[in-house]
């Protein structure tokens, strides 16, 4: 959102940052570290003209666009860049809130092929929130030019989610990306991603908490993720979780047993 | 512990508290640290298994960065880039500007002839041709060429990846001013549009530093104000020099630098008074240099920047031109309405080294800074004898006949740089801060600074002229 005169106010509070699905069969969001080319992927998929620039922080609010695949409408949300799912700035919060509470059908994590290690941290964190992830290995041409050799198949089998190499600025790899997004959105492929295993004592505690959480309606949130937030006492996230888990019913729901 | 029916997570939270203590005792550190350590280890593991890093090669990015962000060459290279861009914009814009002006005024003669043939009433001709059409012509002739050249050049720097290096260079100065280094990026956005710059301040985490960035963003001239700066510099300040364009570019660059200096000064004062605090640390990634997508830049800068700005200017300038013509031709007593307004503002205007008409133009241009010049021309022309207007050079003659000197032009530039944000920007500030008080503060702070600086310049030069 640069150099376009903003006509709408910012979407800062929680309720605004979680739009409902409208006029689309599926909602897909683009997440990723700053400056990995999310907006370029967004433009390439939707044909929209979101401003792009070679510096971190070009996108500060979420932008929505539509594209068709297999006769269905897919809404694509371009989220601001974020280094982690433990946000510490308003625009990182927008990204985290949408992934956790916006009920996207698929999260496409756009990663920079030339800085993969750092980018993988975010991928692993997103996988804890939702298994419906497609990794878009962007700027692959640049990484090759700089001498990186990436075993995409190995990477996909390590993460156990689809990994699609792309060079979005030239349009290469996008058809494949669309296909994998579709497969994931239409549940043709059910993913069981490879989650981070924590030290034994921590995993043990998580299990106990997850059992505790089965008694509560979490409105579709991942139990493991909620348990992690409980365990580290992430107060900001817990407030949102409480708010979110009551959204559909308006009151607390307790399942017996 | 709270009652369970009030909070479904309460039971789990209580359980978590006990478990957390257990985990922390065993692991010997914070849960968050344990989580992060495991995440990093896993990421590293996957990375090692699937990526072969390049053999030692010459790291060109690093070498270029060493030069562009070096202590000795960093600042001069930034100034050079700014100067060169402005110089190219001014030089290359001269010819098309002149051409556009000439053709607009040629068409105006034909339009007038048509109105005369149809026996249209004088007021209709005045309102449509001398009011609306003329201000449109001015806006397009003065604004379009510099924008169409400046924006692609700026886009080129942006696409290359130079902007984060600028932020890196300026970081130390921002630290000293008690502000955030990322403010440089929001300022770069302000170059395009202050409303966008204010919104871009979201990349700053700390509320205090974000507020500093929002309040001072207006000191960067947006593209609505750039044409005025360029017009003033090329019309007045550079007269009599051999290399007119070069001098004009230097003057505009100096005025922009002055805006940067004021930004630092105001940030410094604010961070020691109203917005006290210690600047926070941040990490800024220096992205790799990328080959710019030239066609993309040309198309995007035209469609996303040049045309929207021009359209906005045209939308505001057309009615404003008509209204100002009416105001200039409705008389109360023996003076028209514009004249009344101007004479009311005249004492303040002359204190600031300008006149009432100029101040009135700035006030009337509140919806969009782009129309200061057309409104000013219109109000000058509506009063005095009709000048034959066939070129931009005639503008200089008109201003000179109104008693303008280089001091007037300088004050117009400075006032334009520093005065209150336009309507759109103020609205954005309100949306971002959700505070009427801070929105007012933004208007008062900027205008106060503008008045103060203009008074100092005018009175200072007056004293100097008396002495020598």
Boltz contact constraints between the chains, C-beta under 6 A:
constraints:
  - contact:
      token1: [A, 2]
      token2: [B, 189]
      max_distance: 6.0
  - contact:
      token1: [A, 2]
      token2: [B, 196]
      max_distance: 6.0
  - contact:
      token1: [A, 3]
      token2: [B, 192]
      max_distance: 6.0
  - contact:
      token1: [A, 3]
      token2: [B, 193]
      max_distance: 6.0
  - contact:
      token1: [A, 3]
      token2: [B, 196]
      max_distance: 6.0
  - contact:
      token1: [A, 3]
      token2: [B, 304]
      max_distance: 6.0
  - contact:
      token1: [A, 3]
      token2: [B, 305]
      max_distance: 6.0
  - contact:
      token1: [A, 5]
      token2: [B, 195]
      max_distance: 6.0
  - contact:
      token1: [A, 5]
      token2: [B, 424]
      max_distance: 6.0
  - contact:
      token1: [A, 6]
      token2: [B, 195]
      max_distance: 6.0
  - contact:
      token1: [A, 6]
      token2: [B, 199]
      max_distance: 6.0
  - contact:
      token1: [A, 6]
      token2: [B, 428]
      max_distance: 6.0
  - contact:
      token1: [A, 9]
      token2: [B, 431]
      max_distance: 6.0
  - contact:
      token1: [A, 10]
      token2: [B, 431]
      max_distance: 6.0
  - contact:
      token1: [A, 10]
      token2: [B, 432]
      max_distance: 6.0
  - contact:
      token1: [A, 35]
      token2: [B, 287]
      max_distance: 6.0
  - contact:
      token1: [A, 51]
      token2: [B, 304]
      max_distance: 6.0
  - contact:
      token1: [A, 53]
      token2: [B, 158]
      max_distance: 6.0
  - contact:
      token1: [A, 54]
      token2: [B, 159]
      max_distance: 6.0
  - contact:
      token1: [A, 54]
      token2: [B, 161]
      max_distance: 6.0
  - contact:
      token1: [A, 54]
      token2: [B, 287]
      max_distance: 6.0
  - contact:
      token1: [A, 54]
      token2: [B, 290]
      max_distance: 6.0
  - contact:
      token1: [A, 55]
      token2: [B, 163]
      max_distance: 6.0
  - contact:
      token1: [A, 55]
      token2: [B, 164]
      max_distance: 6.0
  - contact:
      token1: [A, 56]
      token2: [B, 285]
      max_distance: 6.0
  - contact:
      token1: [A, 57]
      token2: [B, 203]
      max_distance: 6.0
  - contact:
      token1: [A, 60]
      token2: [B, 199]
      max_distance: 6.0
  - contact:
      token1: [A, 60]
      token2: [B, 200]
      max_distance: 6.0
  - contact:
      token1: [A, 60]
      token2: [B, 202]
      max_distance: 6.0
  - contact:
      token1: [A, 88]
      token2: [B, 205]
      max_distance: 6.0
  - contact:
      token1: [A, 89]
      token2: [B, 205]
      max_distance: 6.0
  - contact:
      token1: [A, 90]
      token2: [B, 202]
      max_distance: 6.0
  - contact:
      token1: [A, 91]
      token2: [B, 202]
      max_distance: 6.0
  - contact:
      token1: [A, 116]
      token2: [B, 47]
      max_distance: 6.0
  - contact:
      token1: [A, 116]
      token2: [B, 51]
      max_distance: 6.0
  - contact:
      token1: [A, 117]
      token2: [B, 43]
      max_distance: 6.0
  - contact:
      token1: [A, 117]
      token2: [B, 47]
      max_distance: 6.0
  - contact:
      token1: [A, 120]
      token2: [B, 43]
      max_distance: 6.0
  - contact:
      token1: [A, 120]
      token2: [B, 46]
      max_distance: 6.0
  - contact:
      token1: [A, 121]
      token2: [B, 39]
      max_distance: 6.0
  - contact:
      token1: [A, 121]
      token2: [B, 43]
      max_distance: 6.0
  - contact:
      token1: [A, 124]
      token2: [B, 39]
      max_distance: 6.0
  - contact:
      token1: [A, 124]
      token2: [B, 42]
      max_distance: 6.0
  - contact:
      token1: [A, 146]
      token2: [B, 54]
      max_distance: 6.0
  - contact:
      token1: [A, 147]
      token2: [B, 54]
      max_distance: 6.0
  - contact:
      token1: [A, 147]
      token2: [B, 57]
      max_distance: 6.0
  - contact:
      token1: [A, 148]
      token2: [B, 54]
      max_distance: 6.0
  - contact:
      token1: [A, 149]
      token2: [B, 52]
      max_distance: 6.0
  - contact:
      token1: [A, 150]
      token2: [B, 51]
      max_distance: 6.0
  - contact:
      token1: [A, 151]
      token2: [B, 50]
      max_distance: 6.0
  - contact:
      token1: [A, 154]
      token2: [B, 50]
      max_distance: 6.0
  - contact:
      token1: [A, 155]
      token2: [B, 50]
      max_distance: 6.0
  - contact:
      token1: [A, 158]
      token2: [B, 46]
      max_distance: 6.0
  - contact:
      token1: [A, 196]
      token2: [B, 38]
      max_distance: 6.0
  - contact:
      token1: [A, 196]
      token2: [B, 39]
      max_distance: 6.0
  - contact:
      token1: [A, 196]
      token2: [B, 42]
      max_distance: 6.0
  - contact:
      token1: [A, 198]
      token2: [B, 38]
      max_distance: 6.0
  - contact:
      token1: [A, 201]
      token2: [B, 23]
      max_distance: 6.0
  - contact:
      token1: [A, 201]
      token2: [B, 26]
      max_distance: 6.0
  - contact:
      token1: [A, 202]
      token2: [B, 23]
      max_distance: 6.0
  - contact:
      token1: [A, 205]
      token2: [B, 19]
      max_distance: 6.0
  - contact:
      token1: [A, 205]
      token2: [B, 23]
      max_distance: 6.0
  - contact:
      token1: [A, 209]
      token2: [B, 12]
      max_distance: 6.0
  - contact:
      token1: [A, 209]
      token2: [B, 16]
      max_distance: 6.0
  - contact:
      token1: [A, 212]
      token2: [B, 12]
      max_distance: 6.0
  - contact:
      token1: [A, 212]
      token2: [B, 15]
      max_distance: 6.0
  - contact:
      token1: [A, 213]
      token2: [B, 12]
      max_distance: 6.0
  - contact:
      token1: [A, 216]
      token2: [B, 8]
      max_distance: 6.0
  - contact:
      token1: [A, 230]
      token2: [B, 12]
      max_distance: 6.0
  - contact:
      token1: [A, 230]
      token2: [B, 13]
      max_distance: 6.0
  - contact:
      token1: [A, 230]
      token2: [B, 16]
      max_distance: 6.0
  - contact:
      token1: [A, 231]
      token2: [B, 16]
      max_distance: 6.0
  - contact:
      token1: [A, 231]
      token2: [B, 20]
      max_distance: 6.0
  - contact:
      token1: [A, 231]
      token2: [B, 31]
      max_distance: 6.0
  - contact:
      token1: [A, 232]
      token2: [B, 31]
      max_distance: 6.0
  - contact:
      token1: [A, 232]
      token2: [B, 32]
      max_distance: 6.0
  - contact:
      token1: [A, 242]
      token2: [B, 9]
      max_distance: 6.0
  - contact:
      token1: [A, 252]
      token2: [B, 8]
      max_distance: 6.0
